[in-house]
Amino acid sequence: MEYGRKNPFPATIKEAYSLARDDVKETFHYVIDITGSGLEYKAGDSIGLFPRNDPALVDALLVKLGASGDEVVELKRRGEMSFREALESHLTIHRSNRKFLKPLMAKLPSGDQQGLEQLLADRTALDQYLNVRDYIDILNEYPDVHFTAEEFAQSVGGITPRLYSIASAPGVHPGEVHLTIAVVRYHNFERDRIGLATGFIADRVTVGETRIPVFIQPTREFVIPENGSHDIIMVGPGTGIAPFRAFLEQRELDGATGRNWLIFGEWFEKTTFFYEEEFTAWQESGLLTRLDTAFSRDQSEKVYVQHRLQQAGAEVWEWLEGGAYFYVCGDKDYMAKDVHQALIDIAQEHGGLSKEEADHYVNRTLMKEEKRYLRDVY
């Protein structure tokens, strides 16, 4: 049997431990057992997993809807099942989406629809509204609206798999996939919330027992150079460190002769320096040529990975001019944009390029023509 996205492999977690040394950050290293699956991957690939919703959230939603959970609903491409099963395993309920607002608006008196109409017309405001609310929150705002089980099932989106960058090289860990995952927890509208996938793995998976449907999501671009003599610069704050652990394992296994420079950032050096022992050992062995760290909260003025890049701008430019590949993994909304701008600034300051020339060098030459600037951002 061939496993993939449409037919995921029922894997188990064989090992789990905290990477943070305090309770401020919940970041874990997970080892997923894929023995016997036939799944293959390379450094740079991701693994997809299908999470299940928190039963407590399902129960609260059923109460809010006045449903028992035994009602029969029909889901597209999945057929008939109980409403509870649909809520637990197939429908996204930890966060709302715009699809729900139109049937909601249709159930309101015409005089009460204006607010939702304005919200649907403003994409920024709509995103802000949906990002902090689940369906219980919205139904609390409209207490006179009622959805049947079938109406609700047809009005919300399905669960999509969550992708995580793989933190291991297959030749070093045969039959295993390693992951670096930060658990998302927050409090909103007087209720505790948790991320769909991270909460599932952290709170409701028993090591060695619970089956997790997984598949490999290969990448064609976010890969280490075939020619091992090329240098690489890796920028990976937080859980963005994951693929670079895999890169370094693979480079060591391959006997690659190119230099390796890692720039890692987190909150505190003492408590959130993920994989510190491994990186220290790689420095001592010579595999890791240079390691720069940015621990943002260890001093009054916050220092991030883009600041370390700029501080080492002359060396970064020297490596890039020598043919180095540049990698970024992590937050796309802030970090990746700041790192991108830092690269442009470096090209100007240390490459002697004009702003237009620096923009072209980073956005065209490095990214598109030479494909030496590669990103895995989310």
Secondary structure, DSSP 8 states (H G I E B T S, - for coil): ---BTTB-EEEEEEEEEESSSSSS--EEEEEEE-TTS-----TT-EEEE-----HHHHHHHHHHHT--S-SEEEETTTEEEEHHHHHHHTB--SS--GGGHHHHHHTS-GGG-HHHHHHHH-HHHHHHHHHT--HHHHHHH-TT----HHHHHHHS-B---EEEEB-S-TTTSTTEEEEEEE--EEEETTEEEE-HHHHHHHHH--TTT--EEEEEE--SSS---SSTTS-EEEE--GGGGHHHHHHHHHHHHHT--S-EEEEEEES-HHHH-TTHHHHHHHHHHTSS-EEEEEETTSSSS---HHHHHHHTHHHHHHHHHTT-EEEEEE-TTTHHHHHHHHHHHHHHHTT---HHHHHHIIIIIIIIIS--EEEEE-
